[in-house]
Amino acid sequence: MSGLSARRVLMPVLALASSGLMLAACAQEPAATSSSAAAATSAAASSAASPAASSAAPSTSAAASAEAALDECSKENLTLVNPGTLTIGTDTPAYPPYFVTDDEAKQDEGDPASGQGFESAVAYAVADQLGFATNEVNWTVVPFNSSYAPGDKAFDFDINQISITPKRAKVVDFSDGYYTVNQAVVALKDSPIANATTVAELQGAKLGAQIGTTSLDFINDVVKPAEQPFVYNDTNDAKSALQNGQIDGIVVDLPTAYYITAVELPKGKIVGQFTAQEGGEQFGLLFQKGNPLVACVNKALAELTASGELQAIQDEWLAGDTAPYFTE
């Protein structure tokens, strides 16, 4: 019984009882007070225990959040255009060194499903991290310049040397970069710009590039030629124009430049590469805007980077950056 309850019981007694009874009643007060002290002690003990319980709560919450994040990236919980299958987009023809084939008759084209070539290998490595077997990956054709157009996508992600740019990122989402790339100029060995060493020497040249590419942007924004660049539907058309003498050089990413000069244009050469822009130009996997799969793919890329597998794929399929740099 608390001290307050004891007093309520004793008040009628005080009015009727003798002084002896009053003394007896008063004698009960210390006991009531002791009960109150015990209750207070018990409450204090409970309060002392509560910080520990409170501090344990965030840890439990963090663990639950981490577990939930893992669950979201479990194969069965992924947001996919075709449940149970990872659908990957790229253009056709798909070019080496990004896509390679065993078919001797099609060495100038690659087979995305082969697992050979830099981007094919990266795609299957990401798929493996997400829990997909090789036979659970499906490839679909996506023209380069429509891949980053706004709207719904018929693929889970697209991999096609697509540079991450602020303009594109307004209407699509990108993964973290999986390769940092420089742009380069390819010309025939007897071209007027074959021995150019400065950007200024390129400004009087006829340069070409594929439509919608950062290579074309690079010509306009960095080289700033006197003559408008020649624009082609794909790299094959640009190479044909170069071979036919219609243009002096083409601008492509450096790995493509290595392949073109090593395999496709025996009389071609890499005139030079441009210094990387601030922050570096990076290729990223492309997604429909708002696709939650981005976070899980970024987790997969981080694991591939940490393990060294991503670098090993790059070392296997892409040549080193040994081309000379243009100066201003």
Number of C-alpha atoms within 10 A of each C-alpha: 11 16 17 11 10 16 15 10 11 15 12 10 13 15 9 10 12 11 10 9 13 17 12 11 18 14 11 15 16 11 15 18 16 14 15 16 14 13 13 12 12 12 12 12 11 11 11 11 11 12 11 10 10 10 10 11 12 11 11 11 11 11 12 12 12 12 11 12 13 13 13 17 21 13 18 13 13 17 17 19 14 12 12 15 17 26 20 24 25 23 21 17 17 19 23 25 23 26 25 26 21 11 11 7 8 11 16 20 18 23 23 30 19 15 18 23 23 23 26 24 23 22 19 22 21 20 21 15 18 19 15 17 13 15 9 13 17 15 16 15 16 20 16 23 15 10 25 25 14 14 11 10 18 18 23 21 28 28 23 24 23 24 21 22 14 9 9 17 15 12 15 22 21 26 20 19 17 21 17 13 19 18 22 27 29 31 28 22 15 12 19 16 21 20 15 16 17 15 18 15 17 23 17 16 20 20 27 29 27 22 17 17 19 22 22 22 16 17 22 15 11 13 20 17 19 12 12 13 19 17 18 17 14 19 21 14 15 24 23 13 18 23 17 10 12 14 20 24 31 28 27 26 19 25 21 22 27 25 18 23 17 14 12 14 17 11 12 24 23 24 23 25 24 22 16 13 11 6 7 14 19 17 21 23 26 29 27 24 18 10 16 16 19 22 16 21 21 18 18 19 22 15 15 20 14 11 11 11 15 21 14 12 19 19 12 12 19 18 15 11 13 10 17 14 17 19 14 11
